[in-house]
Amino acid sequence: MAIKFCVKAGKSAVGMIELINKAYGSAAMSRANVYRWCARFRDGREDVKDDARSGHPLTARTDKNVESVHCLLTEDHRTTLQVIADNLNIGKETV
């Protein structure tokens, strides 16, 4: 939000970095991220939330999938994680 405000106020990225570092110290956003967000806001972006990312959705660990894993293991306790992941189309780490 602070970066968006500074962009609208015409503050330079270098000036923003100085202010952010002064306010947040070692917890400050990296210089690269400040430049990235400055560019986004200068290009007309209004939303401050990160963009959605590709990959497996965070909803892979559902009650249905837990039950499906349980059933597959009940049928054959020697089934590998990879086989279960492939059957259910979810990540091996989730299994």
C-alpha positions as CSV (number, residue, x, y, z in Angstrom):
1,M,0.0,0.0,0.0
2,A,2.8,2.4,0.8
3,I,4.5,1.8,-2.6
4,K,1.2,2.4,-4.3
5,F,0.8,5.7,-2.4
6,C,4.3,6.8,-3.2
7,V,3.9,6.1,-6.9
8,K,0.7,8.1,-7.0
9,A,2.5,10.9,-5.2
10,G,5.3,10.9,-7.8
11,K,8.0,9.6,-5.4
12,S,11.0,7.9,-7.1
13,A,11.8,4.2,-6.5
14,V,15.1,5.1,-4.9
15,G,13.3,7.5,-2.5
16,M,10.7,4.7,-1.7
17,I,13.5,2.2,-0.9
18,E,15.1,4.7,1.5
19,L,11.7,5.3,3.3
20,I,10.9,1.6,3.4
21,N,14.3,0.7,4.8
22,K,14.1,3.4,7.4
23,A,10.6,2.3,8.5
24,Y,11.1,-1.5,8.4
25,G,14.9,-2.0,8.8
26,S,15.9,-5.6,8.2
27,A,12.3,-6.6,7.6
28,A,12.0,-4.3,4.6
29,M,11.0,-5.5,1.2
30,S,13.9,-6.2,-1.2
31,R,15.0,-3.6,-3.6
32,A,14.0,-5.8,-6.6
33,N,10.4,-6.2,-5.2
34,V,10.1,-2.5,-4.7
35,Y,11.1,-1.8,-8.3
36,R,8.7,-4.6,-9.5
37,W,5.7,-3.2,-7.6
38,C,6.6,0.4,-8.7
39,A,6.5,-0.7,-12.3
40,R,3.1,-2.5,-11.7
41,F,1.5,0.6,-10.2
42,R,3.0,2.9,-12.8
43,D,1.4,0.6,-15.5
44,G,-2.0,1.2,-13.9
45,R,-2.4,-1.7,-11.5
46,E,-4.7,-0.9,-8.6
47,D,-4.8,-4.3,-6.8
48,V,-2.1,-4.9,-4.1
49,K,-2.6,-8.6,-3.9
50,D,-0.2,-11.0,-5.5
51,D,-1.2,-12.6,-8.8
52,A,-2.4,-16.2,-8.8
53,R,0.3,-18.7,-9.6
54,S,0.2,-21.9,-11.6
55,G,0.6,-25.4,-10.1
56,H,-1.4,-27.7,-8.0
57,P,-4.3,-25.9,-6.3
58,L,-4.1,-25.6,-2.5
59,T,-7.3,-27.6,-2.3
60,A,-5.7,-30.9,-3.1
61,R,-5.9,-32.0,0.6
62,T,-9.7,-32.6,0.7
63,D,-11.8,-35.0,2.7
64,K,-12.5,-36.9,-0.6
65,N,-8.8,-37.2,-1.4
66,V,-8.0,-38.3,2.1
67,E,-10.7,-41.0,1.9
68,S,-9.4,-42.0,-1.6
69,V,-5.8,-42.4,-0.3
70,H,-7.1,-44.5,2.6
71,C,-9.1,-46.8,0.2
72,L,-6.1,-47.3,-2.1
73,L,-3.9,-48.2,0.8
74,T,-6.5,-50.5,2.2
75,E,-6.7,-52.4,-1.1
76,D,-2.9,-52.7,-1.4
77,H,-0.7,-51.4,1.5
78,R,2.4,-51.7,-0.8
79,T,1.1,-49.1,-3.2
80,T,3.7,-46.4,-3.7
81,L,3.2,-42.7,-3.2
82,Q,3.8,-42.0,-6.8
83,V,1.1,-44.5,-7.9
84,I,-1.4,-42.9,-5.5
85,A,-0.5,-39.4,-6.6
86,D,-0.9,-40.4,-10.3
87,N,-4.3,-42.1,-9.6
88,L,-5.7,-39.1,-7.8
89,N,-4.0,-36.4,-9.9
90,I,-2.4,-34.7,-6.8
91,G,1.2,-34.1,-5.8
92,K,3.2,-36.8,-4.1
93,E,4.0,-34.5,-1.2
94,T,0.3,-34.1,-0.6
95,V,-0.2,-37.9,-0.5
